[in-house]
């Protein structure tokens, strides 16, 4: 997987989160990101890796996102690895 493909998956994940008020609230609470800073933060590979961590840390959300994005859940994990290596707390 290329870095561009990994970024595309993460940006798709961010869009998925933003479209669901409950997911967005959970994401903001877990990350501490200010809603006004999300657009700028999305340029940072570490932030995008954090978006993928959000899914990888909660299997129901991972499976829902993977289904909506029509990708295998394993691709989310691979994208996370490409963007910043394996997370410390999987």
C-alpha distances in whole Angstrom, upper triangle without the diagonal:
4,7,8,6,7,10,11,11,13,15,16,16,19,20,21,23,25,26,27,30,30,26,27,30,28,25,28,30,27,26,29,28,30,29,30,28,25,24,24,22,19,19,18,15,17,19,15,14,18,17,15,17,20,18,18,21,23,22,24,22,19,20,22,19,16,19,20,16,16,13,13,14,12,9,11,11,7,7,10,10,7,10,13,13,14,17,21,22,20
4,5,5,6,9,10,11,13,14,15,17,19,20,21,23,24,26,28,30,31,27,27,30,29,25,28,30,28,26,29,27,29,28,29,26,23,22,22,20,17,16,16,13,16,17,14,14,18,17,15,18,21,20,19,23,25,24,26,24,21,22,23,20,18,21,21,18,18,15,16,17,15,11,13,13,10,8,11,11,7,9,12,13,16,18,22,23,22
4,5,5,6,9,10,10,12,14,15,16,18,20,21,22,24,26,28,29,25,25,28,26,23,25,27,25,23,25,23,26,25,25,23,20,19,19,17,14,13,12,9,12,14,11,11,15,15,14,16,19,18,18,21,23,23,25,23,20,22,23,20,18,22,21,18,19,16,17,17,16,12,12,13,10,8,10,10,6,7,10,12,14,16,20,22,21
4,5,5,6,9,10,10,12,14,15,16,18,20,21,22,25,27,28,25,24,27,26,23,25,28,26,23,26,23,25,24,24,22,19,17,18,17,13,12,13,11,14,15,12,13,16,15,14,18,19,19,19,23,24,24,26,23,20,22,22,19,18,21,20,16,18,16,17,18,17,13,13,15,12,9,12,13,9,9,13,15,17,19,23,24,23
4,5,5,6,9,10,10,12,14,15,16,18,20,21,23,26,27,23,23,26,25,22,24,27,25,23,26,24,26,25,25,23,20,19,19,18,15,14,15,12,15,16,12,13,16,15,13,16,18,17,17,21,22,22,23,20,17,19,20,16,15,17,17,13,14,12,14,14,14,10,10,12,10,7,11,12,9,10,14,15,17,19,22,23,22
4,5,5,6,9,10,11,12,14,15,17,18,20,22,24,24,21,21,24,22,19,22,24,22,20,23,21,23,23,24,21,18,17,18,16,13,13,13,10,12,12,9,9,12,11,10,13,15,14,14,17,19,19,21,18,15,17,18,15,14,17,16,13,15,12,13,13,12,8,8,10,8,4,7,9,6,7,10,12,13,15,19,20,18
4,5,5,6,8,10,10,12,14,15,16,18,20,23,23,20,19,22,21,18,20,23,21,18,21,19,21,20,20,18,15,14,14,13,9,9,10,8,11,10,7,9,12,10,10,13,15,15,16,18,20,20,22,19,16,19,19,15,15,18,17,14,16,14,16,15,15,12,10,12,11,7,9,11,9,7,11,13,15,16,20,21,20
4,5,5,6,8,10,10,12,14,15,16,19,21,22,19,19,22,22,18,20,24,22,20,23,20,22,20,21,19,16,14,16,15,11,12,13,11,14,13,10,11,14,12,11,15,16,15,16,19,20,20,21,18,16,17,17,13,13,16,14,11,13,12,14,14,15,11,11,13,12,9,11,14,12,11,14,17,18,19,23,23,22
4,6,5,6,9,10,10,12,14,15,17,20,20,17,17,20,19,17,19,22,20,19,22,20,22,20,22,20,16,16,17,16,12,13,14,12,14,13,9,10,12,10,8,12,13,11,13,16,17,17,17,14,12,14,14,10,10,13,12,8,11,9,11,11,12,8,7,10,10,7,9,12,11,10,14,15,16,17,20,21,19
4,5,5,6,9,10,10,12,14,16,18,18,15,14,18,17,13,16,18,17,15,18,16,18,17,18,16,13,13,14,12,9,11,11,9,11,9,6,7,9,6,6,10,10,10,12,14,15,16,17,14,12,15,14,11,11,14,13,11,14,12,14,12,13,11,8,11,11,8,8,12,11,9,12,14,15,15,18,19,17
4,5,5,6,8,10,10,12,15,17,18,15,14,17,17,14,16,19,18,16,18,16,17,15,16,15,11,10,12,11,7,10,11,10,12,10,7,10,11,8,9,13,13,13,15,17,18,19,19,15,14,17,16,12,13,16,13,11,14,14,16,15,16,14,11,14,15,11,12,15,14,12,15,17,18,18,22,22,21
4,5,5,6,9,10,11,13,16,17,14,14,17,17,14,17,20,19,18,20,18,19,17,18,17,14,13,16,14,11,13,15,14,15,13,10,12,13,10,10,14,13,12,15,17,17,17,17,14,12,14,13,9,10,12,10,7,11,11,14,13,15,12,11,14,15,12,13,16,16,14,17,19,20,20,23,23,21
4,5,5,6,9,10,11,14,14,11,11,14,14,11,14,17,15,15,17,16,17,16,18,17,13,13,16,14,11,14,15,13,14,12,9,10,11,7,7,10,9,8,11,14,13,14,14,10,9,12,11,7,9,11,10,8,12,11,13,12,14,12,9,12,14,11,11,15,15,14,16,18,18,17,20,20,18
4,5,5,6,9,10,12,13,10,9,12,12,10,11,15,14,13,15,13,14,12,14,13,9,10,13,11,8,12,13,13,13,10,8,11,10,6,9,11,10,10,13,15,15,16,16,12,12,15,13,10,12,15,13,11,15,15,17,15,17,15,12,15,16,13,13,17,17,14,17,19,19,18,21,21,20
4,5,5,6,9,11,13,11,10,13,14,12,13,17,17,16,18,15,16,13,15,14,11,11,14,13,11,14,16,16,17,14,12,14,14,10,12,15,13,13,16,18,17,18,17,13,14,16,13,10,13,14,11,10,14,15,18,17,19,17,14,18,19,16,16,20,20,17,20,22,23,22,25,24,23
4,6,5,7,10,11,8,9,13,13,11,14,16,16,16,18,16,17,15,17,17,13,14,17,16,14,17,18,18,18,15,13,15,14,10,11,14,12,11,14,16,15,15,14,10,11,12,10,7,10,11,8,9,12,13,16,14,17,16,13,17,18,16,16,20,20,19,21,23,22,21,24,23,22
4,5,6,8,8,5,5,9,9,8,10,13,13,13,15,13,14,12,15,15,11,13,16,15,13,16,17,17,17,14,12,14,12,9,11,13,10,10,13,14,13,14,13,9,11,13,11,9,12,14,11,12,15,16,18,16,19,17,14,17,19,17,16,20,21,19,20,22,22,20,23,21,20
4,6,7,9,7,5,9,11,9,10,13,14,14,15,13,13,10,12,13,10,11,15,14,12,16,17,18,18,15,14,16,14,11,14,16,13,13,17,18,17,18,17,13,15,17,14,12,15,16,14,14,18,19,21,19,22,20,17,20,22,19,19,23,23,20,22,25,24,23,25,24,24
4,6,9,8,8,11,13,12,13,16,17,17,18,16,16,13,15,17,14,14,18,17,16,19,21,21,22,18,17,19,18,14,16,18,15,15,19,19,18,19,17,13,15,16,13,11,15,15,12,13,17,18,20,19,22,21,18,22,24,21,21,25,25,23,25,27,27,25,28,27,25
4,6,5,6,9,10,10,12,14,15,16,17,16,17,14,17,18,15,17,20,19,18,21,22,23,22,19,18,19,18,14,16,17,14,14,17,18,15,17,14,11,14,15,12,11,15,15,12,14,17,19,21,19,22,22,19,21,24,22,22,25,26,24,26,27,27,25,27,25,24
4,6,5,6,9,10,10,12,14,15,16,15,15,12,15,17,15,17,20,19,18,22,23,24,23,20,19,21,18,15,18,18,15,15,19,19,17,18,16,13,16,18,15,14,18,18,16,18,21,22,24,22,25,25,21,24,26,24,24,27,28,26,27,29,28,26,28,26,25
4,5,5,6,9,10,11,12,14,15,15,16,14,17,19,16,19,22,20,20,24,24,24,23,20,19,20,18,15,17,17,13,14,17,16,14,16,13,11,15,16,13,14,17,18,16,18,21,22,23,21,24,24,21,23,26,24,23,26,28,26,26,28,27,24,26,24,23
4,5,5,6,9,10,10,12,14,14,15,13,17,17,14,17,20,18,17,21,21,21,20,16,16,17,14,11,13,13,10,10,14,13,11,13,11,8,11,13,11,11,14,15,14,15,19,19,20,18,20,20,17,19,22,20,19,23,24,22,23,24,23,21,23,21,20
4,5,5,6,8,10,10,11,11,11,9,13,13,11,14,16,15,14,18,19,19,18,15,15,16,14,11,14,14,11,12,16,15,14,16,15,12,14,16,14,13,17,18,16,17,20,21,22,20,22,22,18,20,23,21,19,23,24,21,22,24,24,21,23,22,21
4,5,5,6,9,10,10,11,11,10,14,15,13,16,18,17,17,21,21,22,20,17,17,18,15,13,16,16,12,14,17,16,15,17,16,13,16,19,17,16,20,21,19,20,24,24,25,22,25,25,21,23,25,23,22,25,26,24,24,26,25,22,24,22,22
4,6,5,6,9,10,11,12,12,16,16,14,17,19,17,17,21,20,21,19,16,16,16,13,12,14,13,9,11,14,12,11,14,13,11,14,16,15,15,18,20,18,20,23,23,23,20,22,22,19,20,23,21,19,23,24,22,22,24,22,19,21,18,18
4,5,5,6,8,8,10,10,14,13,11,14,16,14,14,17,17,17,15,12,12,13,10,8,11,10,7,10,12,11,11,14,14,11,13,16,15,14,17,19,18,18,21,21,21,19,21,20,17,18,21,18,16,20,21,19,19,21,20,17,19,17,17
4,6,5,5,6,7,7,11,11,10,13,15,13,14,17,16,18,16,12,14,15,11,11,14,13,10,13,16,15,15,18,18,15,17,20,18,17,20,22,21,21,25,24,25,22,24,23,20,21,23,21,19,22,23,20,20,23,22,19,21,19,20
4,6,5,8,9,11,14,14,13,17,18,16,17,20,19,20,18,15,16,17,13,13,15,14,11,14,16,14,14,18,18,15,18,21,20,19,22,24,23,24,27,26,27,23,25,25,21,22,25,23,21,24,25,22,22,24,23,19,20,18,19
4,6,8,11,13,16,15,14,17,18,15,16,19,18,18,15,13,14,14,10,11,13,11,8,12,13,11,12,15,16,14,16,19,19,18,20,23,22,22,25,24,24,21,22,23,19,19,22,20,17,20,22,20,19,20,19,16,16,14,16
4,5,9,11,13,12,11,14,15,12,13,16,14,15,12,9,12,12,8,9,12,10,9,12,14,12,14,17,18,16,17,20,20,18,21,24,23,22,25,24,25,21,23,22,18,19,21,19,16,19,20,17,17,19,18,15,16,15,16
4,6,9,12,10,11,14,15,12,14,17,16,17,14,12,14,15,11,12,15,14,12,16,18,16,17,21,21,19,20,24,23,21,24,27,25,25,29,28,28,25,26,26,22,22,25,22,20,22,24,20,20,22,21,18,19,18,20
4,6,8,7,7,11,11,9,11,14,13,15,13,10,12,14,11,11,15,14,13,16,18,17,18,22,22,19,20,24,22,20,23,26,24,24,27,26,27,25,26,25,21,22,24,21,19,22,22,19,19,21,22,19,20,20,21
4,5,5,7,10,11,10,12,15,15,17,16,13,15,17,14,14,18,18,16,19,21,21,21,25,24,21,23,26,24,22,25,28,25,25,29,29,30,27,29,28,24,25,27,24,22,25,25,22,22,25,25,23,24,24,25
4,5,6,8,10,10,11,15,15,18,17,13,15,17,15,14,17,18,16,18,21,21,21,24,23,20,22,24,23,20,24,25,23,23,27,27,28,26,28,27,23,25,27,24,22,25,25,22,23,26,26,24,26,25,26
4,6,7,8,10,11,14,15,18,18,14,16,19,17,16,20,21,19,21,24,24,25,27,27,23,25,27,26,23,26,28,25,25,29,29,31,29,30,29,25,27,28,25,24,27,27,23,24,27,28,26,28,28,28
4,6,6,6,9,11,11,15,14,11,13,16,14,14,18,18,17,20,22,22,23,26,26,23,24,27,25,23,25,28,25,24,28,28,29,27,29,27,23,25,26,23,21,24,23,20,21,24,25,23,25,25,26
4,6,5,6,9,10,13,13,9,10,13,12,11,14,16,14,17,19,20,21,23,23,20,20,23,22,19,22,24,21,20,24,24,26,24,25,23,20,22,23,19,18,21,21,17,18,22,23,21,23,23,24
4,6,5,7,10,13,14,11,11,15,14,13,16,18,17,19,22,22,23,25,25,22,22,25,23,20,22,24,22,20,24,24,26,25,26,23,21,23,23,20,19,22,21,18,19,23,24,23,25,26,26
4,5,6,8,11,12,10,11,15,14,14,17,19,18,21,23,23,25,27,28,24,24,27,26,23,25,27,25,23,27,26,28,26,27,25,22,23,24,20,19,22,20,17,18,22,24,22,25,26,26
4,5,6,9,9,6,8,11,10,11,14,15,15,17,19,20,22,24,25,21,21,24,24,20,22,25,23,22,25,24,26,24,24,22,19,20,21,17,16,19,18,14,15,19,20,19,21,22,23
4,5,7,9,6,6,10,10,9,12,14,14,16,18,19,21,23,23,20,19,22,21,18,20,22,20,18,22,21,23,21,22,19,16,18,18,15,14,17,16,12,14,18,19,18,21,22,22
4,6,9,8,8,11,12,12,14,16,17,19,20,22,24,25,26,23,22,25,24,21,22,25,23,21,24,23,24,23,23,20,18,19,19,15,15,17,15,12,14,17,20,19,22,23,24
4,5,5,6,9,10,11,13,14,16,18,19,20,22,24,26,22,21,25,24,21,22,25,24,22,24,23,24,22,22,20,17,18,18,14,13,15,13,10,11,14,17,16,19,20,21
4,5,5,6,9,10,11,12,14,16,16,18,20,22,24,21,19,22,23,19,20,23,22,20,22,20,21,20,19,16,14,14,14,11,10,11,10,6,7,11,13,13,16,18,18
4,5,5,6,9,10,10,12,15,15,16,19,21,23,20,19,22,23,20,20,24,23,21,24,22,22,20,19,17,15,14,15,12,9,11,11,7,6,10,12,11,13,15,16
4,5,5,6,9,10,11,13,14,15,17,20,21,18,17,21,21,18,19,22,21,20,23,21,22,19,19,18,14,15,16,13,11,13,13,9,10,13,14,13,15,16,17
4,5,5,7,9,10,11,13,14,16,18,19,16,15,18,18,15,16,19,18,16,19,17,18,16,16,14,11,12,13,10,8,11,11,7,9,12,13,12,16,16,16
4,5,5,6,9,10,10,12,15,16,18,16,14,17,18,15,16,19,19,17,19,17,17,15,14,13,10,10,11,8,5,8,9,6,6,9,9,9,12,13,13
4,5,5,6,9,9,10,13,15,17,14,13,17,17,15,16,20,19,18,21,19,19,16,16,15,12,12,13,11,8,11,12,9,9,11,11,9,12,12,12
4,5,5,7,9,10,12,14,15,12,11,14,14,12,13,17,16,14,17,16,17,14,15,14,10,11,13,11,9,12,13,11,12,14,13,12,15,14,14
4,5,5,6,9,10,12,13,11,9,12,13,10,11,15,15,13,15,13,13,11,11,10,7,7,10,8,6,10,11,9,10,12,11,10,13,13,12
4,5,5,6,9,11,13,11,9,13,14,12,13,17,17,16,18,16,16,12,13,13,9,8,11,10,7,10,13,11,11,11,10,7,10,9,9
4,6,5,7,9,11,8,8,12,12,11,13,16,16,15,18,16,16,13,14,14,11,11,14,13,10,14,16,14,14,15,13,11,13,12,11
4,5,5,7,8,6,4,8,9,8,9,12,13,13,15,13,13,9,11,12,8,9,12,12,10,13,16,14,15,16,14,12,15,13,11
4,6,6,9,8,6,9,11,10,11,14,15,15,16,14,12,9,10,11,8,7,11,11,9,11,14,14,14,13,11,10,12,10,8
4,6,9,9,8,11,13,13,14,17,18,18,19,17,16,12,13,15,11,11,14,14,12,14,17,16,16,15,12,10,11,9,7
4,6,6,6,9,10,11,12,14,16,16,18,17,15,12,14,15,12,12,16,16,14,17,20,19,19,19,16,14,15,12,10
4,5,5,6,9,10,10,12,14,15,16,14,13,9,11,14,11,12,15,16,15,17,20,20,20,19,17,15,17,14,11
4,5,5,6,9,10,11,12,14,15,15,14,11,14,16,13,14,18,18,17,20,22,22,23,23,20,19,20,18,15
4,5,5,6,8,10,10,12,14,13,13,10,13,14,12,13,17,16,15,18,20,20,21,21,19,17,20,17,15
4,6,5,6,8,10,10,12,11,10,7,10,11,8,10,13,13,12,15,17,17,18,18,16,15,18,16,13
4,5,5,6,9,10,10,10,9,6,10,11,10,12,15,15,15,18,20,20,21,21,19,19,21,19,16
4,6,5,6,9,10,10,11,9,13,14,12,14,17,17,17,20,22,21,23,23,22,21,23,21,19
4,5,5,6,8,9,10,8,12,11,9,12,15,14,14,18,19,18,20,21,20,19,22,20,18
4,5,5,6,5,6,5,9,9,8,11,13,12,14,16,17,18,20,20,19,19,22,21,18
4,5,5,6,8,8,12,12,11,14,16,16,17,20,21,21,24,24,22,23,26,24,21
4,5,8,10,11,14,13,13,16,18,16,18,21,21,21,24,25,24,24,27,25,23
4,6,9,10,12,11,10,14,15,14,16,18,18,18,21,22,22,22,25,24,22
4,7,9,12,10,11,15,15,15,17,19,19,20,23,23,23,23,27,26,23
4,6,8,7,8,11,12,11,14,16,16,17,20,20,19,20,24,23,20
4,5,5,7,9,10,11,13,15,16,17,19,19,18,19,22,21,18
4,5,5,7,9,10,11,13,15,16,17,17,15,16,19,18,14
4,5,5,6,9,10,11,12,14,16,14,13,14,17,17,13
4,5,5,6,8,10,10,12,14,14,13,15,18,18,15
4,5,5,6,9,10,11,12,12,11,12,16,16,13
4,5,5,6,9,10,11,10,8,10,13,13,10
4,5,5,6,9,10,9,9,11,15,15,13
4,5,5,6,9,9,10,12,15,16,14
4,5,5,6,7,7,8,12,13,11
4,6,5,4,5,8,11,13,12
4,6,6,8,11,14,16,15
4,6,9,10,14,16,15
4,7,8,11,13,13
4,6,9,12,12
4,6,9,8
4,6,6
4,6
4
